[in-house]
């Protein structure tokens, strides 16, 4: 199965909120509202959980086997880590969510090798996660 262009367009559109927060703080820090960082962090955690959920969905066809069960457990663990990261103070939450995104890429490496690969999906996930990690690093550099 080849991914339709809409998947790529929506994926890259999802990077816009990641870019918006650090860009706002870089371009006009005095005008940044108090809600910017909490909202940005919530979006980051939500997307990390969503990406963990895609791993769940890709593991479902093999759920009765050990690889499918491992994929579902991995997905659940990553979602819980993303959620737990939101309980940390801002700088630590930022680093924890960055670690979750790194773990998501490692989970994708595993999924690509063990579960049924989708044409172009791994490349899309790695490029989007790279964009997310750059934005997390950018935001961290602004502390």
Secondary structure by P-SEA (a helix, b strand, c coil): ccccaaaaaaaaaaaaaaaaaaaaaaccccccccaaaaaaaaaaaaaaaaaaaaaaaaaccccccaaaaaaaaaaaaaaaaaaaaaaccaaaaaaaaaaaaaaaaaaaaaaaaccccccaaaaaaaaaaaaaaaaaaaaaaac
